[in-house]
Amino acid sequence: MRHPQAKRLGALLLAAFALSAEAAGPHAYVPNEKSGSVSIIDVATDRRVGEIAVGKRPRGNATDGRLLYLTEAEGGLLLVVDPEARRVVRSVPLGKSPEGIGVSADGRLLAAAVEADNSVVLFEAASVRELARIRVEGKNPEHAVFSPDGRWLYVSAEDAEQVDVVDVALRRQVASIAVGKRPRGIVFTPDGRRAYVACEIAGKVYAIDVAERKVLAAIPAGQFPNGVVAHPDGRRVFVSNGRDGTVMVIDTASNAVVGSAAVGKRPWNMALTPDGGKLYVANGRSNSVSVIDTGSLKTLAEVEVGESPWGVSIR
């Protein structure tokens, strides 16, 4: 007969193993604007495994692979979240109505778009020290995205028909590129040669030559295109169409739409797993995340999260 102490030890070891397996990840982190929380999804099982309370109206989200960074609209804050401890470990003033946040590929810099003063705030990630507050021309900036080499920041503005280009080293805007009405999501291809910008009111996605700073193609999309992500192989770009409840696929060689998948209501911002095999789509009016197989474009799961999910980060 097994000794009771041995049984207890075995149970403790099993529990510790389960916790370490969960911590190993990867996990998808979903800020819920109206719930004031971040939902955690286990990417292996596509099940929600926890919630982190983060304050009011979390919006923009990004990760450096270790910490999670959020903008919090109610208090005008940058929040630093430790996903393992499941708590906010630091908050830093940003300004009124912050939106998207980006992390440089090397994890050294953060950039947050602040609507109220038409600026992008640049931070040193390790210390969360503000390095510069950079004014941009476009009104109501929504996303600030680093190029893969960290040289440029592309900034979209809701109330403009342009993408503003910020030189990160000079810490100032150096150009703007004309696109369609209400530019939203931006993504660079992994090689940094192109950027794709979803313009909501125009109903198009604009492919930009980064070196030439010119539009190569205006690609017809569904209604209210918004979120944009690029596959790690650079061959496909995925775009959420908010009013249609779909995600469409653009072939980057031809800049043609080559497929689509149905998702929830008002799909917003998205994230891909590191291998590009699965796409996680925040559905703002379904209070869910759709999980899509990027090869077959089949829905693998529909995961219930908090109220008004804004986007997804995966680490």
KEKENU-572663 format. One record per residue (C-alpha): chain; x, y, z. Coordinates in Angstrom, 3 decimals. Layout:
! KEKENU-572663
[node A,[X,Y,Z]]
...
This chain:
! KEKENU-572663
[node A,[0.000,0.000,0.000]]
[node A,[1.308,3.414,-0.944]]
[node A,[2.267,5.669,1.976]]
[node A,[0.025,8.803,2.384]]
[node A,[3.070,11.090,2.359]]
[node A,[4.164,9.601,-0.942]]
[node A,[0.691,10.236,-2.352]]
[node A,[0.785,13.861,-1.212]]
[node A,[4.257,14.308,-2.694]]
[node A,[3.084,12.847,-5.974]]
[node A,[0.102,15.178,-6.063]]
[node A,[2.324,18.191,-5.353]]
[node A,[4.726,17.182,-8.113]]
[node A,[1.867,16.788,-10.587]]
[node A,[0.501,20.215,-9.649]]
[node A,[3.935,21.795,-10.009]]
[node A,[4.374,20.135,-13.396]]
[node A,[1.003,21.448,-14.569]]
[node A,[1.844,24.995,-13.471]]
[node A,[5.251,24.897,-15.151]]
[node A,[3.706,23.570,-18.357]]
[node A,[1.170,26.406,-18.324]]
[node A,[3.893,28.972,-17.679]]
[node A,[5.947,27.619,-20.574]]
[node A,[3.331,28.848,-23.024]]
[node A,[2.902,30.155,-25.551]]
[node A,[-0.205,32.025,-24.519]]
[node A,[-2.396,34.611,-26.185]]
[node A,[-3.177,37.750,-24.164]]
[node A,[-6.358,39.657,-25.014]]
[node A,[-7.092,43.129,-23.555]]
[node A,[-10.822,43.620,-22.972]]
[node A,[-11.617,47.323,-23.146]]
[node A,[-14.944,47.281,-21.300]]
[node A,[-14.026,44.567,-18.789]]
[node A,[-10.761,46.171,-17.698]]
[node A,[-8.991,42.852,-17.962]]
[node A,[-6.680,40.710,-20.040]]
[node A,[-7.890,37.215,-20.935]]
[node A,[-5.252,34.474,-21.190]]
[node A,[-5.635,31.723,-23.788]]
[node A,[-3.471,28.596,-23.806]]
[node A,[-2.365,28.328,-27.426]]
[node A,[-1.832,24.559,-27.137]]
[node A,[-5.444,23.867,-26.147]]
[node A,[-7.181,27.086,-27.278]]
[node A,[-8.877,27.389,-23.917]]
[node A,[-9.080,30.432,-21.679]]
[node A,[-6.975,29.738,-18.613]]
[node A,[-7.085,32.992,-16.661]]
[node A,[-7.714,36.717,-16.369]]
[node A,[-5.553,39.631,-15.285]]
[node A,[-7.200,42.751,-13.838]]
[node A,[-5.503,45.781,-15.397]]
[node A,[-7.716,48.819,-14.755]]
[node A,[-10.085,50.623,-17.072]]
[node A,[-10.191,50.462,-20.874]]
[node A,[-7.024,48.590,-21.897]]
[node A,[-6.435,49.009,-25.614]]
[node A,[-3.087,48.743,-27.347]]
[node A,[-1.035,45.679,-26.522]]
[node A,[2.398,44.346,-27.367]]
[node A,[5.000,42.028,-25.891]]
[node A,[8.777,41.794,-25.927]]
[node A,[8.531,38.055,-25.273]]
[node A,[8.776,38.507,-21.517]]
[node A,[6.504,41.344,-20.399]]
[node A,[3.184,42.594,-21.739]]
[node A,[2.688,46.308,-22.469]]
[node A,[-0.741,47.926,-22.596]]
[node A,[-2.206,51.357,-23.089]]
[node A,[-4.973,52.237,-20.642]]
[node A,[-7.331,54.860,-22.032]]
[node A,[-9.173,55.901,-18.879]]
[node A,[-6.082,57.005,-16.988]]
[node A,[-3.903,57.790,-20.000]]
[node A,[-1.308,55.247,-18.907]]
[node A,[1.257,52.787,-20.176]]
[node A,[0.877,49.596,-18.136]]
[node A,[3.598,46.980,-17.732]]
[node A,[2.199,43.529,-16.941]]
[node A,[4.115,40.500,-15.691]]
[node A,[2.206,37.607,-17.295]]
[node A,[3.702,35.011,-14.955]]
[node A,[2.699,36.922,-11.828]]
[node A,[-0.541,37.977,-13.529]]
[node A,[-0.424,41.541,-12.319]]
[node A,[0.454,45.086,-13.330]]
[node A,[3.983,45.808,-12.121]]
[node A,[4.297,49.389,-13.312]]
[node A,[2.269,52.253,-14.748]]
[node A,[3.619,55.338,-16.508]]
[node A,[1.721,58.467,-17.636]]
[node A,[1.183,58.694,-21.398]]
[node A,[-1.423,61.346,-22.110]]
[node A,[-5.109,61.503,-22.921]]
[node A,[-6.581,58.702,-25.058]]
[node A,[-3.585,56.469,-25.863]]
[node A,[-4.147,53.815,-28.539]]
[node A,[-1.767,51.325,-30.142]]
[node A,[1.649,50.375,-28.812]]
[node A,[4.595,48.775,-30.598]]
[node A,[7.807,47.058,-29.520]]
[node A,[10.966,47.118,-31.633]]
[node A,[12.194,43.759,-32.924]]
[node A,[15.163,43.797,-30.540]]
[node A,[12.855,44.548,-27.601]]
[node A,[14.753,47.693,-26.621]]
[node A,[12.162,50.356,-27.505]]
[node A,[8.446,50.947,-27.064]]
[node A,[6.301,53.411,-28.987]]
[node A,[2.770,54.429,-28.013]]
[node A,[0.347,56.498,-30.095]]
[node A,[-1.476,59.226,-28.131]]
[node A,[-4.523,60.699,-29.824]]
[node A,[-5.118,63.852,-27.809]]
[node A,[-1.831,65.592,-28.602]]
[node A,[-1.066,63.903,-31.953]]
[node A,[2.104,62.325,-30.686]]
[node A,[4.079,59.133,-30.456]]
[node A,[5.829,58.558,-27.139]]
[node A,[9.119,56.657,-27.339]]
[node A,[10.311,54.656,-24.312]]
[node A,[13.326,52.624,-23.337]]
[node A,[11.694,49.258,-22.642]]
[node A,[13.976,48.027,-19.852]]
[node A,[13.497,51.088,-17.648]]
[node A,[10.204,52.314,-19.147]]
[node A,[11.902,55.699,-19.315]]
[node A,[10.414,58.243,-21.722]]
[node A,[12.969,59.143,-24.397]]
[node A,[10.959,61.464,-26.626]]
[node A,[7.468,62.744,-27.348]]
[node A,[7.308,63.058,-31.127]]
[node A,[4.640,65.178,-32.770]]
[node A,[3.099,63.785,-35.939]]
[node A,[1.063,65.545,-38.607]]
[node A,[-1.844,63.113,-38.816]]
[node A,[-4.721,63.767,-36.429]]
[node A,[-5.677,61.085,-33.866]]
[node A,[-2.807,58.609,-34.309]]
[node A,[-3.936,55.038,-33.690]]
[node A,[-1.008,52.691,-34.319]]
[node A,[2.759,53.135,-34.097]]
[node A,[4.679,50.245,-35.651]]
[node A,[8.444,49.728,-35.884]]
[node A,[10.068,48.531,-39.085]]
[node A,[11.914,45.204,-38.597]]
[node A,[15.306,46.956,-38.562]]
[node A,[14.062,49.484,-35.981]]
[node A,[14.883,52.440,-38.210]]
[node A,[11.363,53.693,-38.871]]
[node A,[8.086,54.120,-37.078]]
[node A,[4.970,54.116,-39.233]]
[node A,[2.057,55.922,-37.603]]
[node A,[-1.559,55.697,-38.786]]
[node A,[-4.064,58.431,-37.969]]
[node A,[-7.825,57.981,-37.828]]
[node A,[-8.618,61.483,-39.072]]
[node A,[-6.075,61.691,-41.867]]
[node A,[-5.382,60.089,-45.224]]
[node A,[-1.709,59.431,-44.633]]
[node A,[0.839,57.346,-42.806]]
[node A,[3.433,59.419,-40.972]]
[node A,[7.036,58.213,-41.087]]
[node A,[9.183,58.819,-38.007]]
[node A,[12.961,58.458,-38.051]]
[node A,[13.640,56.646,-34.767]]
[node A,[17.251,57.821,-34.455]]
[node A,[16.388,61.456,-35.197]]
[node A,[13.194,61.194,-33.131]]
[node A,[11.114,63.252,-35.516]]
[node A,[8.739,62.846,-38.419]]
[node A,[10.556,62.924,-41.758]]
[node A,[7.831,62.063,-44.277]]
[node A,[4.217,61.134,-44.839]]
[node A,[2.703,58.732,-47.376]]
[node A,[-0.760,59.387,-48.794]]
[node A,[-3.237,56.508,-48.385]]
[node A,[-7.031,56.216,-48.086]]
[node A,[-9.507,57.450,-45.498]]
[node A,[-9.061,56.409,-41.875]]
[node A,[-5.865,54.365,-41.863]]
[node A,[-5.809,51.831,-39.042]]
[node A,[-3.654,48.710,-38.773]]
[node A,[-0.109,48.616,-40.161]]
[node A,[2.293,45.729,-40.673]]
[node A,[5.714,45.394,-42.262]]
[node A,[6.720,42.281,-44.143]]
[node A,[9.484,40.396,-42.301]]
[node A,[12.139,41.619,-44.770]]
[node A,[11.093,45.235,-44.147]]
[node A,[10.710,46.016,-47.829]]
[node A,[6.949,46.606,-47.749]]
[node A,[4.291,47.802,-45.374]]
[node A,[0.556,47.129,-45.574]]
[node A,[-1.955,49.642,-44.206]]
[node A,[-5.682,48.974,-43.744]]
[node A,[-7.840,52.027,-44.439]]
[node A,[-11.245,51.597,-42.855]]
[node A,[-13.447,54.125,-44.667]]
[node A,[-11.669,53.660,-48.007]]
[node A,[-12.294,49.905,-47.838]]
[node A,[-8.789,49.217,-49.129]]
[node A,[-5.396,47.964,-48.024]]
[node A,[-2.427,49.959,-49.288]]
[node A,[0.855,48.200,-50.099]]
[node A,[3.796,50.582,-49.586]]
[node A,[7.346,50.387,-50.895]]
[node A,[9.318,51.297,-47.767]]
[node A,[12.504,52.427,-49.537]]
[node A,[10.649,54.587,-52.083]]
[node A,[7.902,55.719,-49.693]]
[node A,[5.248,55.222,-52.311]]
[node A,[2.078,53.179,-52.707]]
[node A,[2.493,50.111,-54.916]]
[node A,[-1.110,48.926,-54.830]]
[node A,[-4.505,49.827,-53.391]]
[node A,[-6.088,46.429,-52.722]]
[node A,[-9.898,46.234,-52.430]]
[node A,[-10.931,44.827,-49.069]]
[node A,[-14.196,44.078,-47.290]]
[node A,[-16.116,46.628,-45.255]]
[node A,[-14.081,48.457,-42.608]]
[node A,[-10.685,46.727,-42.918]]
[node A,[-8.797,47.217,-39.697]]
[node A,[-6.244,44.799,-38.218]]
[node A,[-3.270,43.600,-40.273]]
[node A,[-0.631,40.914,-39.606]]
[node A,[2.032,39.334,-41.821]]
[node A,[2.882,35.634,-41.931]]
[node A,[6.478,34.905,-40.846]]
[node A,[7.307,33.628,-44.341]]
[node A,[6.334,37.020,-45.818]]
[node A,[4.102,35.489,-48.468]]
[node A,[0.736,36.379,-46.963]]
[node A,[-0.863,39.252,-45.104]]
[node A,[-4.069,38.797,-43.100]]
[node A,[-6.611,41.624,-42.789]]
[node A,[-9.704,41.804,-40.572]]
[node A,[-12.838,43.294,-42.144]]
[node A,[-14.796,44.763,-39.255]]
[node A,[-18.258,45.124,-40.710]]
[node A,[-18.104,41.887,-42.722]]
[node A,[-16.979,39.643,-39.876]]
[node A,[-14.226,38.144,-42.013]]
[node A,[-10.464,37.899,-42.301]]
[node A,[-9.042,38.022,-45.805]]
[node A,[-5.671,36.864,-47.114]]
[node A,[-3.454,38.911,-49.441]]
[node A,[-0.728,37.235,-51.501]]
[node A,[2.240,39.599,-51.252]]
[node A,[3.723,38.522,-54.599]]
[node A,[0.637,39.600,-56.555]]
[node A,[-1.073,41.879,-53.997]]
[node A,[-4.265,39.968,-54.751]]
[node A,[-6.815,38.641,-52.262]]
[node A,[-6.537,34.837,-52.320]]
[node A,[-8.856,33.691,-49.547]]
[node A,[-11.044,34.584,-46.588]]
[node A,[-12.415,33.119,-43.380]]
[node A,[-15.516,33.951,-41.367]]
[node A,[-14.907,35.089,-37.790]]
[node A,[-16.971,36.812,-35.086]]
[node A,[-18.650,40.213,-35.024]]
[node A,[-16.486,43.288,-35.494]]
[node A,[-13.078,41.630,-35.821]]
[node A,[-10.391,44.027,-34.706]]
[node A,[-6.690,43.458,-34.081]]
[node A,[-4.980,40.078,-34.415]]
[node A,[-1.845,38.028,-33.772]]
[node A,[-0.150,34.979,-35.271]]
[node A,[1.603,32.173,-33.446]]
[node A,[5.407,32.312,-33.907]]
[node A,[5.295,29.556,-36.532]]
[node A,[2.450,31.285,-38.391]]
[node A,[0.216,28.248,-38.088]]
[node A,[-2.653,29.870,-36.218]]
[node A,[-4.264,33.294,-36.305]]
[node A,[-6.011,34.752,-33.245]]
[node A,[-8.651,37.395,-34.022]]
[node A,[-10.220,39.657,-31.369]]
[node A,[-13.943,40.037,-32.103]]
[node A,[-15.003,43.279,-30.436]]
[node A,[-18.756,42.691,-30.517]]
[node A,[-18.796,38.925,-30.061]]
[node A,[-16.622,39.087,-26.932]]
[node A,[-14.597,36.261,-28.361]]
[node A,[-11.386,35.309,-30.116]]
[node A,[-11.577,33.291,-33.326]]
[node A,[-8.720,30.846,-33.873]]
[node A,[-8.018,30.233,-37.568]]
[node A,[-5.772,27.639,-39.186]]
[node A,[-3.752,29.776,-41.600]]
[node A,[-3.216,26.918,-44.059]]
[node A,[-6.810,25.757,-44.483]]
[node A,[-8.500,28.970,-43.250]]
[node A,[-10.754,26.769,-41.113]]
[node A,[-11.971,27.877,-37.707]]
[node A,[-10.323,25.792,-34.998]]
[node A,[-11.978,27.388,-31.984]]
[node A,[-14.094,30.285,-30.775]]
[node A,[-12.850,31.308,-27.336]]
[node A,[-15.012,33.402,-25.023]]
[node A,[-13.109,36.326,-23.482]]
[node A,[-14.071,39.599,-21.747]]
[node A,[-16.157,42.457,-23.051]]
[node A,[-14.965,44.336,-26.150]]
[node A,[-11.624,42.643,-26.855]]
[node A,[-9.283,45.090,-28.629]]
[node A,[-6.421,42.912,-29.836]]
[node A,[-4.115,39.972,-29.164]]
[node A,[-0.466,39.478,-28.189]]
[node A,[1.241,36.090,-28.126]]
[node A,[4.257,35.145,-26.024]]
